[in-house]
Amino acid sequence: MYRALVPHVATIQDIKDETGAGDVKTFTVAIDDAEAAAGFRHRPGQCAMVSLFGAGECMISITSPPTRGPQLQFAIKNAGRVTGLLHEAEPGQKIGIRGPYGNGFPVDAWHGQRLLFVGGGIGLAPLRSVINYCLDKRELFGDIDIVYGARSPQDLCFKEELLEVWPSQPRTRVHLTVDRGDGQWQGPVGFVPAFVEEIRPAAGGTIAVTCGPPIMIKLVLAAFERLGFADDQVITTLELKMQCGVGKCGRCNVGPKYVCQDGPVFSLAELRRLPAEY
């Protein structure tokens, strides 16, 4: 347990603005100790505790897949004291990384299935990890549809992948929408749950995965039900409840489950068996 609480020292190697407003940045980091870096083996959907020495720490999803080498990426929204100070950091700065925590997405159970990913806002960050993992192992999966929405065109994250990289992959389609357009936006305008129903993805042989703001997830889950998805076909995350990462602080328990250990990834069938505390 003690070792699980001691962060590895890591170096920020690159920082990339993801949104026009600059409120989301992707940090590429490398753990300094080579042995520790080799032992940090994460799965798509897992999280890590990112610490800024002298300021604090916060749980952040790992947005890079394990198929892309030892460097780790974290897409961080400026939403509080620690994340705000991280946004002021520069390449070369030292931070702490501990983890990985959580169960990750059950990608091995998806082989041969069609995949539908539905994200909203910064909720695309954990989905980016599993999307890129599946694309790196493209032959194992069926058609892939990615549905993503943001408040405005300026708030879209990972634009290069959304507009160029992912649509160029075999049997992969990207569907974008925004809550409100601008003078340059030529795509659909509307909220993600309604947009999903307009697309009408086939439920048969499809795994549906969603991550985003809680209200969006709630409405998307209802849309999946109307589209004929069974509860065991639907996957979502409860990342916002995670705090210590090791099941000790008690903040993330939902009934008998601890999100930081039993989650953050749950099927809708699993959530149905839990009290409605999330």
Backbone hydrogen bonds, N-H to C=O, Kabsch-Sander energy under -0.5 kcal/mol:
donor,donor_aa,acceptor,acceptor_aa,energy
5,L,1,M,-0.8
5,L,2,Y,-1.3
6,V,2,Y,-0.5
6,V,3,R,-0.9
8,H,97,I,-3.7
10,A,95,I,-3.0
11,T,30,A,-2.6
12,I,93,Q,-2.6
13,Q,11,T,-0.5
13,Q,28,T,-3.2
14,D,28,T,-1.5
16,K,26,T,-2.3
18,E,24,V,-2.8
19,T,24,V,-0.9
20,G,154,Q,-2.8
21,A,154,Q,-0.5
22,G,19,T,-1.0
25,K,76,I,-2.2
26,T,16,K,-2.8
27,F,25,K,-0.6
27,F,74,F,-2.9
28,T,14,D,-2.6
28,T,26,T,-0.5
29,V,27,F,-0.6
29,V,72,L,-3.1
30,A,11,T,-1.9
32,D,9,V,-2.6
37,A,33,D,-2.6
38,A,34,A,-2.2
39,G,35,E,-1.6
40,F,36,A,-0.8
40,F,37,A,-0.7
41,R,39,G,-1.5
42,H,40,F,-0.7
45,G,62,I,-0.5
46,Q,43,R,-2.2
47,C,101,Y,-2.3
48,A,60,I,-2.6
49,M,98,R,-2.8
50,V,48,A,-0.6
50,V,58,C,-2.7
51,S,49,M,-0.5
51,S,96,G,-2.5
52,L,56,G,-2.9
53,F,51,S,-0.6
55,A,52,L,-2.8
56,G,52,L,-1.9
58,C,50,V,-2.1
60,I,48,A,-2.8
62,I,46,Q,-2.3
63,T,61,S,-0.7
63,T,73,Q,-2.2
64,S,73,Q,-0.7
68,R,65,P,-1.5
69,G,66,P,-0.7
72,L,29,V,-2.6
74,F,27,F,-2.0
76,I,25,K,-3.1
76,I,74,F,-0.7
78,N,23,D,-2.9
79,A,77,K,-1.2
84,G,80,G,-2.3
85,L,81,R,-2.1
86,L,82,V,-2.4
87,H,83,T,-1.8
88,E,85,L,-1.0
89,A,86,L,-1.5
92,G,12,I,-3.5
93,Q,90,E,-1.9
95,I,10,A,-2.5
96,G,51,S,-2.7
97,I,8,H,-2.4
98,R,49,M,-1.9
101,Y,47,C,-2.9
102,G,260,C,-1.0
103,N,263,G,-2.3
105,F,44,P,-3.2
107,V,105,F,-2.2
109,A,106,P,-1.4
110,W,107,V,-1.5
111,H,108,D,-0.7
112,G,140,L,-3.0
113,Q,110,W,-2.5
114,R,205,G,-2.7
115,L,143,D,-2.8
116,L,207,I,-2.8
117,F,145,D,-3.0
118,V,209,V,-3.1
119,G,147,V,-2.9
120,G,211,C,-1.4
121,G,149,G,-2.4
123,G,120,G,-2.1
124,L,121,G,-1.5
125,A,122,I,-2.1
127,L,123,G,-0.8
128,R,124,L,-2.6
129,S,125,A,-1.1
130,V,126,P,-1.3
131,I,127,L,-3.1
132,N,128,R,-2.4
133,Y,129,S,-1.6
134,C,130,V,-2.4
135,L,131,I,-2.3
136,D,132,N,-2.1
137,K,133,Y,-1.0
138,R,135,L,-1.1
140,L,137,K,-2.3
141,F,138,R,-1.4
142,G,113,Q,-2.8
144,I,171,R,-2.7
145,D,115,L,-2.7
146,I,173,R,-2.7
147,V,117,F,-3.6
147,V,145,D,-0.5
148,Y,146,I,-0.5
148,Y,175,H,-2.5
149,G,119,G,-1.6
150,A,177,T,-1.2
155,D,152,S,-1.4
156,L,153,P,-1.1
162,L,158,F,-2.6
163,L,159,K,-3.0
164,E,160,E,-2.0
165,V,160,E,-2.0
166,W,161,E,-2.6
168,S,164,E,-0.9
168,S,165,V,-0.7
169,Q,166,W,-1.7
172,T,169,Q,-1.1
173,R,144,I,-2.6
175,H,146,I,-3.3
177,T,148,Y,-1.8
178,V,188,P,-1.2
179,D,150,A,-2.2
180,R,151,R,-1.5
190,G,178,V,-2.5
195,F,191,F,-2.1
196,V,192,V,-2.5
197,E,193,P,-1.5
198,E,194,A,-1.7
199,I,195,F,-2.0
200,R,196,V,-1.7
206,T,203,A,-1.8
207,I,114,R,-2.8
208,A,206,T,-0.5
208,A,233,Q,-2.8
209,V,116,L,-3.3
210,T,235,I,-2.4
211,C,118,V,-2.0
217,I,213,P,-2.4
218,K,214,P,-2.5
219,L,215,I,-2.1
220,V,216,M,-2.8
221,L,217,I,-2.7
222,A,218,K,-1.5
223,A,219,L,-1.9
224,F,220,V,-2.7
225,E,221,L,-1.9
226,R,222,A,-1.9
227,L,223,A,-1.8
228,G,225,E,-1.2
229,F,224,F,-2.4
233,Q,230,A,-1.8
234,V,231,D,-1.1
235,I,208,A,-3.0
236,T,266,F,-2.8
237,T,210,T,-0.5
238,L,264,P,-1.7
241,K,238,L,-1.6
242,M,239,E,-2.0
253,N,250,G,-0.5
254,V,257,K,-2.7
257,K,254,V,-2.0
259,V,252,C,-1.4
259,V,257,K,-0.6
261,Q,258,Y,-1.4
262,D,258,Y,-3.7
263,G,258,Y,-0.8
263,G,259,V,-1.0
266,F,236,T,-2.7
268,L,231,D,-0.8
268,L,234,V,-2.6
269,A,231,D,-1.1
271,L,267,S,-2.1
272,R,268,L,-2.0
273,R,269,A,-0.6
273,R,270,E,-1.0
274,L,271,L,-1.7
277,E,275,P,-2.6
